Amino acid sequence: MTDPGGMRASDAERESVVERLRVASAEGRLTLAELTERTEAAYLAQTHGELAQVTADLPGAAPVSASAPVAPAAGGSRVRKWIVAVLGDAKRTGSWRIDDGIGAVCVMGDVVLDLREAEVRGREVDIVATCVMGDVKIIVPDGVDVELSGVTILGDKKVQVVEAPRGQAAPVVKVTAYVLMGDVKIIGDSRADPIKRGWFAWSEWWQERRQRPGHGGYDLHDRRHHGLH
């Protein structure tokens, strides 16, 4: 008798699991790092059994079905949360909750935002960074889709993140930067201190499969942005 878990997964079934992960993140069940890793694992899964492992510890885990409905994420509009550093430093790291947009302001100071262990309740992370003679550093999990735009005068803004393969619906971090004689940097795991991660039953095959030649894996981009992106 054929094992149902060994049946090959379709693209539609992978997308269905990715959407379930987004909903779980909006409900506060996954951090941004976990959402990013599991999204990649869903796209790398080749069978129903591997897809099932990606959501095995989430509510409503059931056999994979491309037609399974996905409940909409709850939540309403909230005020942007501001982190400000004037002649000093401000950091937001570890476990924290992002309900809506974030604002970072530094004036002759430094702001560090580590999003990896944050619970992201929306569809994306929206950050407005204003920097005058200071630095804003944003740390994200490798594999997210970073969209950087804004204006720079006598300063710099850049992205140094290992990006997901093209065509994958990776978590999105949008940063609009206004820089005067300062720097705004978005960096990934490969350029930051490591965080403690939980490893799940699917981690071994995920780690092995993402290293296979030709699977469409990551390329490291050091993109320097000047003017509008």
N, C-alpha and C positions, 0 to 999 in steps of 0.2 A: 504494500500500500504506500502511495506517495506521501511523503511528509509535507503538509501544507506550508510549514515554515521554510521549506527549501524551494518554494515556487519563486520564480524570478519576479522582481519588483518592476513596475512600470514607472515612467516619468511622472504620470499623474499621481500615482500613489506616493512617490517621494515628495511631490509638492504638497500633498494633503498632510503628510507628517510635518513638513516644515511649517505649515500654517498652524497646526496644533501646538508646535513649539512656541510660535509667536504669541498665541493665546495664553499659554502657560507662563510666559515671561510677563505679559500684561497683568496676570493675576498674582505676580510676585513669587512664583514657584521656581524661577530660574534667574541666575545672575546673567549679566551680559556675556561674561566669559563662557558660562555653561550654554547659553543660547547659541553662541557662535560655534562652539565645538560640536554641539549636537546637530546644528544645521549642516555643518560639513559632513558629519557622520551620516546624516540622512541622504545626502547626495551621493555619498560613496557606497551606500548599502546596495547590495545586489540581489538580496532575497527578502521575502516577507519576514523571515526570522530575524534578520539583522535590523530591519526597520522597526520591528516590535521592540527590540532591546533599547532603541533610542528613547522611547516613551514609556518604558516598562514601569518606572517609578512615579508616573504622573497619573492623576485621576482619570478614570474612564479609559484606561488602556484596554484595547480590544484588537482583534485581528485587523490588519491593514485593509482599508477599503478606499478607493479613490472617490467614491460617492458619499462617504460619511460626512454629515454636516458638521461644521465647526461653529461653535457658539461665539458670538461677537464678544470682544473684550469690553469689560465694564470700565466706567470711569468718565469723568467730565473734564471740562476745561479748568485749568488751575493757573495761578500766577507764576511767572518765571521766578525761579530761585536764584538769588544773586550771591556770589562769593567775591568779596572785595579785599584788596590789599593796597594800602597806601603807606608808603615808607616802611614796608614790612612784608611779611610772608603770610599766605593763607593756603591751607591744604584741605582737600576732601578726599579721603582714601578709605579703604576697608569697605565694610558693608553699609550701604546707604540706599535710599529710595529716590528714584527720579520719576516724578509724576508727569511733569511737563517740561518746558524749556529751562535751560540753565543760562545764567549770565555770569561772566567772569570779567572783573575789572581790576587792572593793576596800574598804579601810578607810582613809579620809582619803587616797585616791589615785585614780588613773584607769587604767582598762583599755580598750584598743582592740582589737577583733577584726575583721579584714578577711577576710571569707569568699570574696570574689570569685575569687581565684586558688587557693583551696583545692581539693584532691581529696577529694571526699566519697564514702566507701566504703559508706555505708549508704543506706537509703531516704529518710532525712531527717536534718536537723541538729537535735540536741537540746541546748539550752543552759540551764543553771541559773545565774542571775546573782544574787549577793548583794552588796548595796551599802550601806555605812554611811558617810555623810558623804563621798561620792565620786561618781564617774561611770563608767558602763560604756557604751561606744559600740560598736555592732555594725553593720558595713557589709556590705550584701548586694547582689547584682545586682537591678536593677529587674526585676520580673516574677515574683519568687518569691512564694510564699504564706506570709505571716508570721502565726503564731499566738502571741499574747502574753497571758500570764496571770500571776497572782501577787498579792502584797500590797504596798501602798505606804503608808508612814506619814511624813507631812511631807516628801514627795518627789514624784517624777513618773516616769512611764514612758510612752513614746509610740512610735508607728510612723510613719515618714515615707518610704514606699516606693511607687513606681509599681506597682500591682498588675496581675496578668494578668487578662484577661477572665474572667467567670464561666463555669464549666463546663470549663475547661482544667485538666489534671492537671499543674500547675506544681510545681517543686521546693518542698519544705516546710522552713521554718525555725521550730522551736518554741522559744520562750523563756519560761521560768518565772522571774519576777523577784521578789526580796524586797528591798525598798528602805526604808531608814530615813534620812531627811534626805539624800537623794541623788537621782540620776537614772539611768535606763536608757533608752537611745535606740537604735532600730533605724532606720537610714537607708539609702536606695538610692543608685544611681549619680548621680542627678540632684542630690544634695546632698553628694557627696564628690569628692575628687580623682580624675581619670580614671586608669584602668589601661590598659596596652598590650594590645590585642586582636589576634588573628589574624583576617583576613577571608577568607572562603571563596568559592567560585564562586557560591554561592547568596545571598550577602549583598546584591547589588544588587536582585534581585527581592524579597527579604525586606524590605529597607529601604523600597522603594517600596510594597509591599502593606500594610505595617503603618501607613502614613500615609493609606491610603484612608479616606474618610468611611464610617462605617457598618460597618466590618469587625469592630467589637466591641473596639476598642483600649483602651488603658490610661486610667485616671483616676487622678490623683494624690490620695491620701488622706493628710491629716494627722490621724491618729486619736490622741486622747489617752485613755489607759486609766487608770482609777482603780478599784481593787479588782479582782475577778476578771473576766476577759474571757470 
